[in-house]
Structures are given as C-alpha cells and as structure tokens.
C-alpha cells in the first residue's frame, strides 16, 4: 500500500515538472523568429527615409527637360552659335556675347549640354540653313521650309538635315540626310497647304539672311 502511494506521488511530481518545463518552453521568445520579423520593419523604415532623398537626387540629375528645345520652338528657327538674323543658343546660355570659340567660354560645358539636348530632340532638325552655319528648326517651322524648298526659294543643300554627334572637344560629327528625304507625311501635307507667300511670312528672317 505504501509502495502504491509512493508511486502515485512520484507520478504526480513528474507530471507537475513536465507541465512547468512545457510552460517555460512556451513562454520563451524565439530569437530567430523575432529577428526575422524585425528585418522587414527596418527595411521599410530605411526605404521610407531613402525615397524622398532618392527622388530629389533623381530630379537633380534630370536635365531641365525640354528647356532648350522649347526655346527653339518659341523662335521657330535659331542658330547654334553663329551670329546672324536669329537668336543663337550659345550666347543665350552664356548670357552675353561670346568672343572666339564657345568651348573656351566659362559656360562652355553648359552650352555643350544645351546643344546636345537640342540634337536629341525628335522635334528639332539641324541644317546649314543660314549663311552655311549650323541652324536648328523646330517641327512647327518644317512645313514652311519645305514649301520654300520646293519653290526654289531655299536651296536644297541648305535643307539637308544634319544629325550631329557632339564630341568632348567641342567638335561635332555630321550625318547628312538630303532634302526631301527627311520630310515626313504630316510635314509634306502641311507644306502642300501653304502658299509660298504664307511660308515666307512665317520665316521673315529670310529677308535679312545672307544667301546660303
């Protein structure tokens, strides 16, 4: 009887110890699970802090967008750097007349970037239109140029389209598309709708420009 009682008591103590051990194991945190749960929060906070800064950095890296192509659009036709009856990009960027090569000017790098931006615009074409100098024409001026090219008012050589690749030295390499090979359908239709007089009225600077 005593042995039976002792066995019962021992069994109770064993079950009690087992329950305590189980409770301790359940109450203990899981380090690995906790660490994993914390990582996404840290990353999320880091991302939240980085996003505005990254956005500002990206905005700073972007060029002024279409600033210089818009300048060409405003005037219709402009010169790259030569002086003549039209505004020129180099002096517009420099904010003053340039003596000698624009590449040697303190703002030479900014001029290079402006010219490159214009060359990269699908809405601007480059010609040797005014006195054999590099000239940019915006899309809105193309129909008038085409009309006068067809009528012989402007020589076909002056309307050969140049695709320029600017070199770090300030020099440029030209790829030539003869007139009228570069003329697209929309421009051709718009030119058809213009009279020679109407086209010339859009390009009033022609009267002051030297012959090409």
Secondary structure, DSSP 8 states (H G I E B T S, - for coil): -HHHHHHHHHHHHHHHHHHHHHHHHHHS--HHHHHHHHHHHHHHHHHHHHHHHHHHHHHHHS--SSHHHHHHHHHSEEESS--SSS-BHHHHHHTS---S-GGGSTTHHHHHHHHHHHHT-TTEEEEEEETTEEEEEEHHHHHHHHHHHHTTSS-GGGG-EEEEEE-TTS-EEEEEE-TTTT--HHHHHHHHT--HHHHHHHTGGGGTS---
